[in-house]
């Protein structure tokens, strides 16, 4: 979760590593009218807070 919003974070490198998996996730989002937003990387301190 980011704030109070449930999210799925997809690493853009997946497009190169497993194109079919990337397409599946993107098509799932489209088919279910989910919002897709391109964003920058999360800062390292976010990872530290998440693991607590």
ChimeraX commands (.cxc) that place a marker at each C-alpha (Angstrom):
marker #1 position 0.00,0.00,0.00 radius 0.5
marker #1 position 1.06,3.51,-0.67 radius 0.5
marker #1 position -0.80,5.68,1.77 radius 0.5
marker #1 position -4.33,4.27,1.83 radius 0.5
marker #1 position -4.22,3.09,-1.78 radius 0.5
marker #1 position -3.77,-0.57,-2.70 radius 0.5
marker #1 position -1.25,-0.81,-5.52 radius 0.5
marker #1 position 0.69,-3.26,-7.63 radius 0.5
marker #1 position 4.19,-2.12,-8.46 radius 0.5
marker #1 position 5.59,-3.58,-11.63 radius 0.5
marker #1 position 9.28,-3.27,-12.41 radius 0.5
marker #1 position 9.60,-2.08,-16.00 radius 0.5
marker #1 position 12.54,-4.47,-16.49 radius 0.5
marker #1 position 9.95,-7.25,-16.59 radius 0.5
marker #1 position 9.11,-6.08,-20.12 radius 0.5
marker #1 position 12.59,-7.16,-21.26 radius 0.5
marker #1 position 12.95,-10.23,-19.02 radius 0.5
marker #1 position 9.45,-11.76,-19.43 radius 0.5
marker #1 position 7.46,-9.89,-22.10 radius 0.5
marker #1 position 4.48,-12.26,-21.85 radius 0.5
marker #1 position 4.21,-11.73,-18.08 radius 0.5
marker #1 position 4.42,-7.98,-18.54 radius 0.5
marker #1 position 1.71,-8.05,-21.22 radius 0.5
marker #1 position -0.48,-10.25,-19.01 radius 0.5
marker #1 position -0.36,-7.77,-16.13 radius 0.5
marker #1 position -0.95,-4.78,-18.40 radius 0.5
marker #1 position -3.86,-6.50,-20.16 radius 0.5
marker #1 position -5.33,-7.55,-16.80 radius 0.5
marker #1 position -5.28,-3.92,-15.70 radius 0.5
marker #1 position -6.88,-2.79,-18.97 radius 0.5
marker #1 position -9.57,-5.51,-18.91 radius 0.5
marker #1 position -10.50,-4.58,-15.34 radius 0.5
marker #1 position -10.48,-0.81,-15.93 radius 0.5
marker #1 position -7.62,-0.33,-13.48 radius 0.5
marker #1 position -5.58,2.85,-13.47 radius 0.5
marker #1 position -2.05,2.39,-14.84 radius 0.5
marker #1 position 0.51,5.06,-14.07 radius 0.5
marker #1 position 4.19,5.19,-14.93 radius 0.5
marker #1 position 6.21,6.35,-11.96 radius 0.5
marker #1 position 9.78,6.74,-10.83 radius 0.5
marker #1 position 11.56,4.42,-8.43 radius 0.5
marker #1 position 10.60,4.51,-4.77 radius 0.5
marker #1 position 13.25,6.03,-2.52 radius 0.5
marker #1 position 15.33,3.53,-0.49 radius 0.5
marker #1 position 13.86,4.75,2.82 radius 0.5
marker #1 position 10.44,3.49,1.65 radius 0.5
marker #1 position 11.82,-0.06,1.59 radius 0.5
marker #1 position 13.19,0.33,5.12 radius 0.5
marker #1 position 9.80,1.47,6.45 radius 0.5
marker #1 position 8.00,-1.34,4.63 radius 0.5
marker #1 position 10.07,-4.06,6.27 radius 0.5
marker #1 position 9.29,-2.86,9.83 radius 0.5
marker link #1:1,2 radius 0.2
marker link #1:2,3 radius 0.2
marker link #1:3,4 radius 0.2
marker link #1:4,5 radius 0.2
marker link #1:5,6 radius 0.2
marker link #1:6,7 radius 0.2
marker link #1:7,8 radius 0.2
marker link #1:8,9 radius 0.2
marker link #1:9,10 radius 0.2
marker link #1:10,11 radius 0.2
marker link #1:11,12 radius 0.2
marker link #1:12,13 radius 0.2
marker link #1:13,14 radius 0.2
marker link #1:14,15 radius 0.2
marker link #1:15,16 radius 0.2
marker link #1:16,17 radius 0.2
marker link #1:17,18 radius 0.2
marker link #1:18,19 radius 0.2
marker link #1:19,20 radius 0.2
marker link #1:20,21 radius 0.2
marker link #1:21,22 radius 0.2
marker link #1:22,23 radius 0.2
marker link #1:23,24 radius 0.2
marker link #1:24,25 radius 0.2
marker link #1:25,26 radius 0.2
marker link #1:26,27 radius 0.2
marker link #1:27,28 radius 0.2
marker link #1:28,29 radius 0.2
marker link #1:29,30 radius 0.2
marker link #1:30,31 radius 0.2
marker link #1:31,32 radius 0.2
marker link #1:32,33 radius 0.2
marker link #1:33,34 radius 0.2
marker link #1:34,35 radius 0.2
marker link #1:35,36 radius 0.2
marker link #1:36,37 radius 0.2
marker link #1:37,38 radius 0.2
marker link #1:38,39 radius 0.2
marker link #1:39,40 radius 0.2
marker link #1:40,41 radius 0.2
marker link #1:41,42 radius 0.2
marker link #1:42,43 radius 0.2
marker link #1:43,44 radius 0.2
marker link #1:44,45 radius 0.2
marker link #1:45,46 radius 0.2
marker link #1:46,47 radius 0.2
marker link #1:47,48 radius 0.2
marker link #1:48,49 radius 0.2
marker link #1:49,50 radius 0.2
marker link #1:50,51 radius 0.2
marker link #1:51,52 radius 0.2
view
